[in-house]
Amino acid sequence: MSTYSAPLEDIAFSLRHVADLDGLARLPPWAEVGLDHTEDLLAEAGRLASEVMAPINQLGDRVGSVADGAGNVTTPEGFRAAYQQYAKSGWTAVSADPEYGGAGFPLLVDVAIQEMFTSANMAFSLCPMLSQSAIGAISAHGTASQQQRWLPPLISGAWTGTMLLTEPQAGSDVGALATRAERQGDGSYRLWGQKIFITWGEHDMADNIVHCVLARTPDAPSGTRGISLFIVPKHTVEAGGKLGQRNAVRCIGLEDKVGIHASPTCVMELDGAVGELVGEECEGMGLMFTMMNKARLLVGLEGLAIAERSYQQAAAFAAERRQGRRHGTGPGEQAPIVEHPDVRRMLLDMRARTEAMRGLLFLNAAAHDRAAAHPDPASRRAAQQRAELLTPVSKAWCTDQGVEVAGVGIQIHGGMGFIEETGAAQHWRDSRIAPIYEGTNGIQAIDLVGRKLPMDNGAPLAALLEEMAGLEQNLDQAISAVAQSARWLAAHPGDDSLAGAAPFLEMLGLTVGGWVMARAGAAAEQGQAEEPRRAGFWRAKQTSSRFFLDQILPSAPALVPAVTAGAAALG
Ligand SMILES: Cc1cc2nc3c(=O)[nH]c(=O)nc-3n(C[C@H](O)[C@H](O)[C@H](O)COP(=O)(O)OP(=O)(O)OC[C@H]3O[C@@H](n4cnc5c(N)ncnc54)[C@H](O)[C@@H]3O)c2cc1C
C-alpha cells in the first residue's frame, strides 16, 4: 500500500520564500490571529492526512461509494469516521469567518493545508472542498439570517455543501440549464428538475447537506441572465436549527467513473424541493462568478496534490526496485533503478513540476488574501487583478501538469505501474477529472485570453511580466514570448485568438512556473549560506530550480508558433 508523508519542509519553504507568508502576517486581520503558529497547524493537518486519510485512499478506490436505489449512499469503510475526525478538529473552518465559527486564517494557509488532505485522499477531500464553495456563496451573498442559519453548521463541518449546476444539456454552457424554480406564497421557492454529475450530492458522512442550486424562475430571460441561485437543504431546518423533514431532493443514481471512486457523483432529482433564494432573482450567475476564482484555485490544487503523492510513491519505488546495472560498472548485483540517469531524470521532472505548481498556487492564494485585506486600496486592486489573471492558469496548467506527472509516476514503476495493486495508476485515474470539471481547461484558456488579458487594457499582465523580468536568461526569453504572443492575440480577436488560447495558457503557466522556481533557487542559495546544517534540502531545491529553468521552461518560447498559427491552421 502506498503511504503519504506530508511535505512540511517544502510547503513551509514555498509559503515563506515564494508566497511571502511573513508579509501577509503583518496585514491587519492576521497580525492578531497569530500566523506564527502556522507550522504547528500544518504539522497537525499533515498527521491527519497521512495517518487517517491516506490509509483509506486505496480501499476507497477499490470499493467506491454505493447507492441503494432508495436515495441513500454509503461511503467506503472508514470514510465516515475520518470525516467525523476531520470535522471535529475544525479543518473546514480554517479560513472561514470567525463570526460564524471560522478560524480566520488566510486562504494561503488553508490552501497549504488542503494540499495535504487532497494528496492523502483526493476523493475524500472533495467533500469538504464543496462545503467551502457553499460557505463562500452564502458568506458573500446570503442575507444575515441565511448566514446565521447555514454558515455555523457548514463551517463546523456538521453539515456538508454541494454545487448543483450541471444538467445533461448544460455543461460548459451553464446558461442552457432548465431546472425550474417557482415562488410560493410564503416567499419560499419550490424547485423541479434534474442535475447530473453532482459531487458528494448524497452520502452518510454528515446529518444534512446544503445544496446550492442554479435554476430558472418563470419568465426569466434565456441564457445566463435568467439564472438564480437557491439554497436547497436535504433536510429542512426548523427554528432553533433542529432538522425538519426530508426535502424532495434526492440522489437517483451514481455514475461509474474512471477515478475518485469514493466520491459519489450523483444524479439528483428535484421534485418540488423547498428552497430559498440567495440574492435577487436572475442574479445567480453573477453570484457564482464571485466565488468561482477560489473554487478554480482549489481544483488547480488537485493537480499539485496528486503530483506530490505520485512523486512520493515513484521515488519510494525507484529506491527499492532493482534492475540492470549502472552504466560503466562490471558484473555484480542489480542496481536500484533510481541509480539510472533516465529514472533520476523522470523523478526530477516530477519534482520540479510539482514545486513550480506549489509556487504558482500559493502566489495565487496570497494574491486573493491581499485583495481581501490590504489596507491600501490600490494594492487591493492590483492584488485582485493578479489573482484573477492567475486563476485560469492555476486551474488549467496545474491540472494538466497533475495528469502528466502522475503518468510519469506510472512510467517509473514499469509494468507494475499498470497493475492496480501498486496504486500508481489510481493517482493518474483520480487526476484525470481535474482538467474537466470546474470549467474545462479549454474554457479556462478562453477565460484567460478573452477576459483576463484585456482587463484594464492589459495592465495586470504587463505588471506581472515587469515583476518577473531580469532574474534569469531563460525566464527573460519566456517573458518576451508571452509579451509577443499577448500582442498577437489582442490583434487577432475571434476564432484566431481562440485557436491559440490553450497554448498561450500553457506558455504563461510555464513562465510563471519558471519565475517561482528562479525565486526558489535564489532563496535556496541564500539558505545554504545562512543555514548550512540543512545543506541537503537547499541543494535539492537548487537542483530542481535549475532543472525547471534549463529543461522545462525552454518549451515556453517554443509555443509561439502554436499560439500565433490562427484558426486557419486547424483546417
Ligand atoms: C466526476 C465529476 C464531478 C463533477 N462535479 C460537479 C458538481 O459537483 N457540480 C456540478 O454542477 N457539475 C459537476 N460536474 C460537471 C462538470 O463541471 C462538467 O462535466 C464540465 O463543466 C464540462 O461540461 P460537459 O461535461 O457538459 O462537457 P461539454 O461542455 O460538452 O464539453 C465537451 C468539450 O467541448 C469543449 N467546449 C464546450 N464548449 C466550448 C466552447 N464554448 N468553446 C470551446 N470549447 C468548448 C469543452 O472544453 C470540452 O472539451 C462534474 C463532472 C464530473 C465528471
The ligand as a Tripos MOL2 file, in Angstrom:
@<TRIPOS>MOLECULE
LIG
   53    58     1     0     0
SMALL
NO_CHARGES

@<TRIPOS>ATOM
      1 C1        -16.6680   13.4670  -11.6330 C.3       1 LIG1
      2 C2        -17.3840   14.7340  -11.9450 C.ar      1 LIG1
      3 C3        -17.7540   15.5840  -10.9140 C.ar      1 LIG1
      4 C4        -18.4690   16.7490  -11.1900 C.ar      1 LIG1
      5 N1        -18.9360   17.5210  -10.1560 N.ar      1 LIG1
      6 C5        -19.8290   18.5050  -10.4220 C.ar      1 LIG1
      7 C6        -20.5340   19.1690   -9.3680 C.ar      1 LIG1
      8 O1        -20.3100   18.9090   -8.1830 O.2       1 LIG1
      9 N2        -21.4630   20.1000   -9.6980 N.ar      1 LIG1
     10 C7        -21.7400   20.4180  -10.9850 C.ar      1 LIG1
     11 O2        -22.6010   21.2530  -11.2120 O.2       1 LIG1
     12 N3        -21.0800   19.8280  -12.0120 N.ar      1 LIG1
     13 C8        -20.1450   18.8780  -11.7640 C.ar      1 LIG1
     14 N4        -19.5070   18.2330  -12.7920 N.ar      1 LIG1
     15 C9        -19.7750   18.6440  -14.1580 C.3       1 LIG1
     16 C10       -18.5750   19.3210  -14.8230 C.3       1 LIG1
     17 O3        -18.3790   20.5880  -14.2840 O.3       1 LIG1
     18 C11       -18.8290   19.3180  -16.3310 C.3       1 LIG1
     19 O4        -18.6870   17.9830  -16.7730 O.3       1 LIG1
     20 C12       -17.8930   20.2510  -17.0700 C.3       1 LIG1
     21 O5        -18.2030   21.5850  -16.8030 O.3       1 LIG1
     22 C13       -17.9300   20.0310  -18.5830 C.3       1 LIG1
     23 O6        -19.2450   20.0160  -19.0830 O.3       1 LIG1
     24 P1        -19.7110   18.8140  -20.0330 P.3       1 LIG1
     25 O7        -19.3500   17.5530  -19.3730 O.co2     1 LIG1
     26 O8        -21.1080   19.0360  -20.4220 O.co2     1 LIG1
     27 O9        -18.7760   18.9420  -21.3220 O.3       1 LIG1
     28 P2        -19.0780   19.8720  -22.5820 P.3       1 LIG1
     29 O10       -19.4660   21.2330  -22.1330 O.co2     1 LIG1
     30 O11       -19.9980   19.1490  -23.5020 O.co2     1 LIG1
     31 O12       -17.6360   19.9700  -23.2460 O.3       1 LIG1
     32 C14       -17.1090   18.9800  -24.1390 C.3       1 LIG1
     33 C15       -15.8320   19.5540  -24.7730 C.3       1 LIG1
     34 O13       -16.1600   20.7060  -25.5590 O.3       1 LIG1
     35 C16       -15.3970   21.8290  -25.1170 C.3       1 LIG1
     36 N5        -16.2510   23.0240  -25.1970 N.ar      1 LIG1
     37 C17       -17.5340   23.1630  -24.7840 C.ar      1 LIG1
     38 N6        -17.9540   24.4170  -25.0020 N.ar      1 LIG1
     39 C18       -16.9230   25.0900  -25.5610 C.ar      1 LIG1
     40 C19       -16.7400   26.4340  -26.0120 C.ar      1 LIG1
     41 N7        -17.6980   27.3580  -25.8960 N.pl3     1 LIG1
     42 N8        -15.5340   26.7470  -26.5450 N.ar      1 LIG1
     43 C20       -14.5470   25.8330  -26.6160 C.ar      1 LIG1
     44 N9        -14.6650   24.5680  -26.2190 N.ar      1 LIG1
     45 C21       -15.8470   24.2010  -25.6920 C.ar      1 LIG1
     46 C22       -15.0020   21.5190  -23.6820 C.3       1 LIG1
     47 O14       -13.8110   22.2230  -23.3050 O.3       1 LIG1
     48 C23       -14.8050   20.0130  -23.7350 C.3       1 LIG1
     49 O15       -13.5120   19.7100  -24.1870 O.3       1 LIG1
     50 C24       -18.7440   17.0960  -12.5340 C.ar      1 LIG1
     51 C25       -18.3370   16.2540  -13.5690 C.ar      1 LIG1
     52 C26       -17.6880   15.0780  -13.2870 C.ar      1 LIG1
     53 C27       -17.3310   14.1620  -14.4230 C.3       1 LIG1
@<TRIPOS>BOND
     1     1     2 1
     2     2     3 ar
     3     2    52 ar
     4     3     4 ar
     5     4     5 ar
     6     4    50 ar
     7     5     6 ar
     8     6     7 ar
     9     6    13 1
    10     7     8 2
    11     7     9 ar
    12     9    10 ar
    13    10    11 2
    14    10    12 ar
    15    12    13 ar
    16    13    14 ar
    17    14    15 1
    18    14    50 ar
    19    15    16 1
    20    16    17 1
    21    16    18 1
    22    18    19 1
    23    18    20 1
    24    20    21 1
    25    20    22 1
    26    22    23 1
    27    23    24 1
    28    24    25 2
    29    24    26 1
    30    24    27 1
    31    27    28 1
    32    28    29 2
    33    28    30 1
    34    28    31 1
    35    31    32 1
    36    32    33 1
    37    33    34 1
    38    33    48 1
    39    34    35 1
    40    35    36 1
    41    35    46 1
    42    36    37 ar
    43    36    45 ar
    44    37    38 ar
    45    38    39 ar
    46    39    40 ar
    47    39    45 ar
    48    40    41 1
    49    40    42 ar
    50    42    43 ar
    51    43    44 ar
    52    44    45 ar
    53    46    47 1
    54    46    48 1
    55    48    49 1
    56    50    51 ar
    57    51    52 ar
    58    52    53 1
@<TRIPOS>SUBSTRUCTURE
     1 LIG1         1 GROUP 0 **** ****
